[in-house]
């Protein structure tokens, strides 16, 4: 989105390669489904089918605790949950999606540490990384801000 908005001709080949890659990535795990959903919903042609596949994948991948792990059935983690919630936000007017997002937000709030941050998401899970701790906390904060925007009665449309 940033390269497209900048409209620098020098970036066009890189943007076009990135768009082609995003259209081809398989929906095999939560980060792919979320990123692909964010990308395809901005496209006018042929995106609805892919968008539906991504939405269905994310809906069936939510854990019973409300969060998402990297794969369906894997333990929920903060990063994957945050990414899923941000991607789902543009569909929050759908009541089913709104309920799914509410469960996801509850998971994030329950997992927030006493100091206000969140446990870092690392691959493999359970590692320690200061950079990932900062990054994961930023993703969780962004997800909660997006959800808060949609809880207001005069909630805005997410710009596409």
DRENDODREN-303233 format. One record per residue: residue in three letters; y, x, z of N, C-alpha, C in turn; residue number from 1. Coordinates in steps of 0.1 Angstrom, whole numbers. Layout:
% residues N
+-----+-------+-------+-------+-------+-------+-------+-------+-------+-------+-----+
| res |  n.yy |  n.xx |  n.zz | ca.yy | ca.xx | ca.zz |  c.yy |  c.xx |  c.zz |   n |
+-----+-------+-------+-------+-------+-------+-------+-------+-------+-------+-----+
| ALA |     Y |     X |     Z |     Y |     X |     Z |     Y |     X |     Z | NUM |
...
+-----+-------+-------+-------+-------+-------+-------+-------+-------+-------+-----+
***
This chain:
% residues 160
+-----+-------+-------+-------+-------+-------+-------+-------+-------+-------+-----+
| res |  n.yy |  n.xx |  n.zz | ca.yy | ca.xx | ca.zz |  c.yy |  c.xx |  c.zz |   n |
+-----+-------+-------+-------+-------+-------+-------+-------+-------+-------+-----+
| UNK |   -12 |     8 |     0 |     0 |     0 |     0 |    13 |     9 |     0 |   1 |
| UNK |    12 |    19 |     8 |    24 |    28 |     9 |    27 |    35 |    -5 |   2 |
| UNK |    16 |    40 |   -11 |    18 |    47 |   -24 |    24 |    37 |   -34 |   3 |
| UNK |    19 |    25 |   -34 |    23 |    15 |   -43 |    38 |    11 |   -41 |   4 |
| UNK |    42 |    10 |   -28 |    55 |     6 |   -25 |    65 |    17 |   -28 |   5 |
| UNK |    61 |    30 |   -27 |    69 |    41 |   -30 |    72 |    42 |   -44 |   6 |
| UNK |    63 |    37 |   -53 |    65 |    37 |   -67 |    68 |    50 |   -73 |   7 |
| UNK |    63 |    61 |   -68 |    65 |    74 |   -74 |    54 |    76 |   -85 |   8 |
| UNK |    59 |    77 |   -97 |    49 |    79 |  -108 |    39 |    90 |  -106 |   9 |
| UNK |    43 |   100 |   -99 |    34 |   112 |   -97 |    22 |   107 |   -88 |  10 |
| UNK |    24 |    97 |   -80 |    13 |    92 |   -71 |     4 |    82 |   -78 |  11 |
| UNK |     8 |    77 |   -90 |     0 |    67 |   -97 |   -15 |    70 |   -99 |  12 |
| UNK |   -18 |    82 |  -104 |   -32 |    85 |  -105 |   -40 |    85 |   -92 |  13 |
| UNK |   -34 |    90 |   -82 |   -41 |    90 |   -69 |   -43 |    76 |   -64 |  14 |
| UNK |   -32 |    68 |   -65 |   -33 |    54 |   -61 |   -44 |    46 |   -69 |  15 |
| UNK |   -44 |    48 |   -82 |   -54 |    42 |   -90 |   -68 |    46 |   -86 |  16 |
| UNK |   -70 |    59 |   -83 |   -84 |    63 |   -79 |   -87 |    57 |   -66 |  17 |
| UNK |   -78 |    57 |   -57 |   -80 |    51 |   -43 |   -84 |    36 |   -45 |  18 |
| UNK |   -76 |    29 |   -53 |   -79 |    14 |   -55 |   -93 |    12 |   -61 |  19 |
| UNK |   -97 |    21 |   -71 |  -110 |    20 |   -77 |  -121 |    22 |   -66 |  20 |
| UNK |  -119 |    32 |   -58 |  -128 |    35 |   -48 |  -130 |    24 |   -38 |  21 |
| UNK |  -118 |    18 |   -33 |  -118 |     7 |   -24 |  -126 |    -5 |   -29 |  22 |
| UNK |  -124 |    -7 |   -42 |  -132 |   -19 |   -48 |  -147 |   -17 |   -49 |  23 |
| UNK |  -151 |    -4 |   -49 |  -165 |    -1 |   -51 |  -172 |     2 |   -37 |  24 |
| UNK |  -165 |     4 |   -26 |  -172 |     7 |   -14 |  -181 |    -5 |   -10 |  25 |
| UNK |  -193 |    -2 |    -6 |  -202 |   -13 |    -1 |  -198 |   -18 |    13 |  26 |
| UNK |  -201 |   -30 |    15 |  -198 |   -36 |    28 |  -210 |   -34 |    37 |  27 |
| UNK |  -211 |   -22 |    42 |  -223 |   -19 |    50 |  -220 |   -18 |    65 |  28 |
| UNK |  -208 |   -16 |    68 |  -204 |   -15 |    83 |  -190 |   -20 |    85 |  29 |
| UNK |  -186 |   -22 |    97 |  -174 |   -28 |   101 |  -161 |   -21 |    95 |  30 |
| UNK |  -160 |    -8 |    97 |  -148 |    -2 |    91 |  -147 |    -4 |    76 |  31 |
| UNK |  -158 |    -3 |    68 |  -157 |    -6 |    54 |  -153 |   -21 |    51 |  32 |
| UNK |  -159 |   -30 |    58 |  -155 |   -44 |    56 |  -141 |   -47 |    60 |  33 |
| UNK |  -136 |   -41 |    71 |  -122 |   -43 |    75 |  -112 |   -37 |    65 |  34 |
| UNK |  -115 |   -25 |    61 |  -106 |   -18 |    51 |  -106 |   -25 |    38 |  35 |
| UNK |  -118 |   -29 |    34 |  -119 |   -36 |    21 |  -112 |   -49 |    21 |  36 |
| UNK |  -113 |   -57 |    32 |  -106 |   -69 |    34 |   -91 |   -67 |    33 |  37 |
| UNK |   -86 |   -57 |    40 |   -72 |   -55 |    40 |   -67 |   -52 |    25 |  38 |
| UNK |   -75 |   -45 |    18 |   -72 |   -41 |     4 |   -73 |   -53 |    -5 |  39 |
| UNK |   -84 |   -60 |    -5 |   -86 |   -70 |   -16 |   -77 |   -82 |   -14 |  40 |
| UNK |   -73 |   -85 |    -2 |   -65 |   -97 |     0 |   -51 |   -95 |    -6 |  41 |
| UNK |   -47 |   -83 |   -10 |   -35 |   -80 |   -16 |   -36 |   -81 |   -31 |  42 |
| UNK |   -48 |   -82 |   -36 |   -50 |   -83 |   -51 |   -51 |   -98 |   -55 |  43 |
| UNK |   -45 |  -101 |   -66 |   -44 |  -115 |   -70 |   -57 |  -119 |   -78 |  44 |
| UNK |   -63 |  -110 |   -85 |   -74 |  -114 |   -94 |   -87 |  -109 |   -88 |  45 |
| UNK |   -97 |  -118 |   -88 |  -110 |  -114 |   -85 |  -112 |  -110 |   -70 |  46 |
| UNK |  -103 |  -112 |   -62 |  -104 |  -107 |   -48 |  -110 |  -117 |   -39 |  47 |
| UNK |  -110 |  -130 |   -42 |  -114 |  -140 |   -33 |  -129 |  -139 |   -29 |  48 |
| UNK |  -138 |  -136 |   -39 |  -152 |  -134 |   -36 |  -154 |  -122 |   -27 |  49 |
| UNK |  -148 |  -111 |   -29 |  -149 |   -99 |   -21 |  -143 |  -102 |    -7 |  50 |
| UNK |  -132 |  -109 |    -6 |  -126 |  -113 |     6 |  -136 |  -121 |    15 |  51 |
| UNK |  -142 |  -131 |     8 |  -152 |  -140 |    15 |  -164 |  -131 |    21 |  52 |
| UNK |  -169 |  -122 |    13 |  -180 |  -113 |    17 |  -176 |  -105 |    29 |  53 |
| UNK |  -164 |  -100 |    29 |  -159 |   -92 |    40 |  -157 |  -100 |    53 |  54 |
| UNK |  -151 |  -112 |    51 |  -149 |  -121 |    62 |  -163 |  -125 |    68 |  55 |
| UNK |  -172 |  -129 |    60 |  -186 |  -133 |    65 |  -192 |  -121 |    72 |  56 |
| UNK |  -191 |  -109 |    67 |  -197 |   -97 |    73 |  -191 |   -95 |    87 |  57 |
| UNK |  -177 |   -96 |    88 |  -171 |   -94 |   101 |  -174 |  -105 |   111 |  58 |
| UNK |  -175 |  -117 |   106 |  -178 |  -128 |   115 |  -192 |  -127 |   121 |  59 |
| UNK |  -202 |  -123 |   113 |  -216 |  -122 |   118 |  -218 |  -109 |   126 |  60 |
| UNK |  -209 |   -99 |   125 |  -210 |   -86 |   131 |  -204 |   -86 |   145 |  61 |
| UNK |  -197 |   -96 |   149 |  -190 |   -97 |   162 |  -201 |   -97 |   173 |  62 |
| UNK |  -200 |   -89 |   183 |  -210 |   -89 |   194 |  -208 |  -101 |   203 |  63 |
| UNK |  -218 |  -103 |   211 |  -217 |  -115 |   221 |  -206 |  -113 |   231 |  64 |
| UNK |  -201 |  -100 |   232 |  -191 |   -97 |   242 |  -177 |   -98 |   235 |  65 |
| UNK |  -176 |  -101 |   222 |  -164 |  -103 |   216 |  -159 |   -92 |   207 |  66 |
| UNK |  -164 |   -80 |   209 |  -160 |   -68 |   202 |  -169 |   -66 |   190 |  67 |
| UNK |  -166 |   -55 |   183 |  -174 |   -51 |   171 |  -177 |   -36 |   173 |  68 |
| UNK |  -189 |   -33 |   169 |  -194 |   -19 |   168 |  -193 |   -15 |   154 |  69 |
| UNK |  -197 |    -3 |   151 |  -196 |     2 |   137 |  -205 |    -6 |   127 |  70 |
| UNK |  -216 |   -10 |   133 |  -226 |   -18 |   125 |  -230 |   -31 |   132 |  71 |
| UNK |  -235 |   -41 |   125 |  -239 |   -53 |   131 |  -250 |   -50 |   141 |  72 |
| UNK |  -249 |   -55 |   153 |  -259 |   -52 |   164 |  -257 |   -40 |   172 |  73 |
| UNK |  -247 |   -31 |   168 |  -244 |   -19 |   176 |  -234 |   -23 |   187 |  74 |
| UNK |  -234 |   -15 |   198 |  -225 |   -18 |   209 |  -210 |   -18 |   204 |  75 |
| UNK |  -203 |   -27 |   209 |  -189 |   -29 |   206 |  -181 |   -16 |   210 |  76 |
| UNK |  -171 |   -12 |   202 |  -163 |    -1 |   205 |  -148 |    -5 |   202 |  77 |
| UNK |  -139 |     2 |   208 |  -125 |    -2 |   207 |  -120 |    -1 |   193 |  78 |
| UNK |  -122 |    11 |   186 |  -117 |    13 |   173 |  -122 |     2 |   163 |  79 |
| UNK |  -135 |     0 |   163 |  -141 |   -10 |   153 |  -135 |   -24 |   156 |  80 |
| UNK |  -134 |   -27 |   169 |  -128 |   -40 |   173 |  -114 |   -41 |   168 |  81 |
| UNK |  -106 |   -31 |   170 |   -92 |   -31 |   166 |   -91 |   -33 |   151 |  82 |
| UNK |   -98 |   -25 |   144 |   -98 |   -26 |   129 |  -102 |   -39 |   124 |  83 |
| UNK |  -112 |   -45 |   130 |  -117 |   -58 |   125 |  -106 |   -69 |   128 |  84 |
| UNK |  -100 |   -68 |   140 |   -89 |   -78 |   143 |   -77 |   -77 |   134 |  85 |
| UNK |   -73 |   -65 |   131 |   -62 |   -63 |   122 |   -65 |   -69 |   108 |  86 |
| UNK |   -77 |   -66 |   103 |   -81 |   -71 |    90 |   -82 |   -87 |    90 |  87 |
| UNK |   -86 |   -92 |   101 |   -88 |  -107 |   102 |   -75 |  -114 |   104 |  88 |
| UNK |   -64 |  -107 |   108 |   -51 |  -113 |   112 |   -46 |  -122 |   100 |  89 |
| UNK |   -47 |  -118 |    88 |   -41 |  -125 |    77 |   -48 |  -138 |    75 |  90 |
| UNK |   -60 |  -140 |    81 |   -67 |  -153 |    80 |   -67 |  -161 |    93 |  91 |
| UNK |   -58 |  -157 |   102 |   -58 |  -163 |   116 |   -54 |  -178 |   116 |  92 |
| UNK |   -49 |  -183 |   105 |   -46 |  -197 |   105 |   -59 |  -206 |   104 |  93 |
| UNK |   -70 |  -200 |   100 |   -83 |  -206 |   100 |   -88 |  -207 |   115 |  94 |
| UNK |   -91 |  -218 |   119 |   -95 |  -220 |   134 |  -107 |  -212 |   138 |  95 |
| UNK |  -116 |  -210 |   129 |  -128 |  -202 |   132 |  -124 |  -187 |   134 |  96 |
| UNK |  -115 |  -183 |   125 |  -111 |  -169 |   126 |  -102 |  -167 |   138 |  97 |
| UNK |   -94 |  -177 |   141 |   -85 |  -176 |   153 |   -94 |  -175 |   166 |  98 |
| UNK |  -105 |  -182 |   167 |  -114 |  -181 |   178 |  -121 |  -168 |   179 |  99 |
| UNK |  -125 |  -163 |   168 |  -131 |  -150 |   167 |  -121 |  -139 |   172 | 100 |
| UNK |  -109 |  -140 |   168 |   -99 |  -131 |   172 |   -96 |  -132 |   187 | 101 |
| UNK |   -96 |  -144 |   192 |   -93 |  -145 |   206 |  -104 |  -138 |   214 | 102 |
| UNK |  -117 |  -140 |   210 |  -128 |  -133 |   217 |  -126 |  -118 |   216 | 103 |
| UNK |  -122 |  -113 |   204 |  -120 |   -99 |   202 |  -108 |   -93 |   211 | 104 |
| UNK |   -98 |  -101 |   212 |   -86 |   -97 |   221 |   -91 |   -97 |   235 | 105 |
| UNK |   -99 |  -106 |   239 |  -104 |  -106 |   253 |  -112 |   -94 |   256 | 106 |
| UNK |  -120 |   -90 |   246 |  -128 |   -77 |   247 |  -119 |   -65 |   249 | 107 |
| UNK |  -109 |   -64 |   241 |   -99 |   -53 |   242 |   -92 |   -53 |   255 | 108 |
| UNK |   -88 |   -64 |   260 |   -81 |   -65 |   273 |   -91 |   -61 |   284 | 109 |
| UNK |  -103 |   -66 |   284 |  -113 |   -63 |   294 |  -116 |   -48 |   294 | 110 |
| UNK |  -115 |   -41 |   283 |  -119 |   -27 |   282 |  -107 |   -18 |   284 | 111 |
| UNK |   -95 |   -23 |   286 |   -83 |   -15 |   288 |   -85 |    -7 |   301 | 112 |
| UNK |   -82 |     5 |   301 |   -83 |    13 |   314 |   -70 |    11 |   323 | 113 |
| UNK |   -72 |    15 |   335 |   -61 |    13 |   345 |   -48 |    18 |   341 | 114 |
| UNK |   -48 |    30 |   334 |   -36 |    36 |   330 |   -29 |    30 |   317 | 115 |
| UNK |   -36 |    20 |   312 |   -31 |    13 |   300 |   -37 |    17 |   287 | 116 |
| UNK |   -44 |    28 |   287 |   -51 |    33 |   275 |   -64 |    27 |   273 | 117 |
| UNK |   -72 |    31 |   263 |   -85 |    27 |   261 |   -94 |    39 |   259 | 118 |
| UNK |  -107 |    38 |   262 |  -116 |    49 |   260 |  -117 |    52 |   245 | 119 |
| UNK |  -117 |    64 |   242 |  -117 |    68 |   228 |  -130 |    64 |   221 | 120 |
| UNK |  -129 |    61 |   209 |  -141 |    59 |   201 |  -144 |    71 |   193 | 121 |
| UNK |  -156 |    77 |   195 |  -160 |    89 |   188 |  -173 |    87 |   181 | 122 |
| UNK |  -175 |    95 |   171 |  -188 |    95 |   164 |  -194 |   108 |   165 | 123 |
| UNK |  -206 |   110 |   171 |  -213 |    99 |   178 |  -206 |    94 |   190 | 124 |
| UNK |  -210 |    82 |   194 |  -204 |    75 |   205 |  -205 |    83 |   218 | 125 |
| UNK |  -195 |    81 |   227 |  -195 |    87 |   240 |  -189 |   101 |   241 | 126 |
| UNK |  -184 |   106 |   230 |  -178 |   119 |   231 |  -164 |   119 |   237 | 127 |
| UNK |  -158 |   131 |   239 |  -145 |   132 |   245 |  -136 |   139 |   235 | 128 |
| UNK |  -124 |   133 |   232 |  -115 |   138 |   223 |  -101 |   133 |   226 | 129 |
| UNK |   -92 |   142 |   230 |   -78 |   138 |   233 |   -72 |   131 |   221 | 130 |
| UNK |   -74 |   136 |   209 |   -68 |   130 |   197 |   -74 |   116 |   194 | 131 |
| UNK |   -87 |   114 |   196 |   -93 |   101 |   194 |   -89 |    92 |   205 | 132 |
| UNK |   -86 |    97 |   217 |   -82 |    88 |   228 |   -68 |    82 |   225 | 133 |
| UNK |   -59 |    91 |   220 |   -46 |    86 |   215 |   -47 |    76 |   204 | 134 |
| UNK |   -55 |    80 |   194 |   -57 |    72 |   182 |   -63 |    58 |   185 | 135 |
| UNK |   -73 |    58 |   193 |   -80 |    46 |   197 |   -70 |    37 |   204 | 136 |
| UNK |   -63 |    42 |   213 |   -53 |    34 |   221 |   -42 |    29 |   212 | 137 |
| UNK |   -38 |    36 |   202 |   -28 |    31 |   192 |   -34 |    20 |   184 | 138 |
| UNK |   -46 |    21 |   179 |   -53 |    10 |   172 |   -54 |    -2 |   180 | 139 |
| UNK |   -58 |    -1 |   193 |   -60 |   -13 |   201 |   -46 |   -19 |   204 | 140 |
| UNK |   -36 |   -11 |   206 |   -22 |   -17 |   208 |   -18 |   -24 |   196 | 141 |
| UNK |   -20 |   -18 |   184 |   -16 |   -25 |   172 |   -23 |   -38 |   170 | 142 |
| UNK |   -36 |   -38 |   173 |   -44 |   -51 |   171 |   -39 |   -62 |   181 | 143 |
| UNK |   -36 |   -58 |   193 |   -30 |   -68 |   202 |   -16 |   -73 |   198 | 144 |
| UNK |    -8 |   -64 |   193 |     5 |   -69 |   188 |     3 |   -78 |   176 | 145 |
| UNK |    -6 |   -76 |   167 |    -8 |   -85 |   156 |   -13 |   -98 |   161 | 146 |
| UNK |   -22 |   -98 |   171 |   -27 |  -111 |   176 |   -16 |  -118 |   183 | 147 |
| UNK |    -8 |  -111 |   191 |     4 |  -118 |   198 |    13 |  -125 |   188 | 148 |
| UNK |    15 |  -118 |   177 |    24 |  -124 |   167 |    19 |  -138 |   162 | 149 |
| UNK |     5 |  -139 |   161 |    -1 |  -151 |   156 |    -3 |  -162 |   167 | 150 |
| UNK |     0 |  -158 |   180 |    -1 |  -168 |   190 |    12 |  -176 |   192 | 151 |
| UNK |    23 |  -172 |   186 |    36 |  -179 |   187 |    35 |  -191 |   178 | 152 |
| UNK |    41 |  -202 |   182 |    41 |  -214 |   174 |    48 |  -212 |   160 | 153 |
| UNK |    58 |  -204 |   159 |    65 |  -201 |   147 |    60 |  -187 |   141 | 154 |
| UNK |    47 |  -185 |   143 |    41 |  -172 |   139 |    44 |  -169 |   124 | 155 |
| UNK |    47 |  -157 |   122 |    50 |  -153 |   108 |    37 |  -151 |    99 | 156 |
| UNK |    40 |  -151 |    86 |    29 |  -147 |    77 |    29 |  -132 |    77 | 157 |
| UNK |    17 |  -126 |    76 |    17 |  -112 |    75 |    21 |  -109 |    60 | 158 |
| UNK |    30 |  -100 |    58 |    34 |   -97 |    44 |    23 |   -91 |    37 | 159 |
| UNK |    21 |   -95 |    24 |    11 |   -89 |    16 |    16 |   -80 |     6 | 160 |
+-----+-------+-------+-------+-------+-------+-------+-------+-------+-------+-----+
***
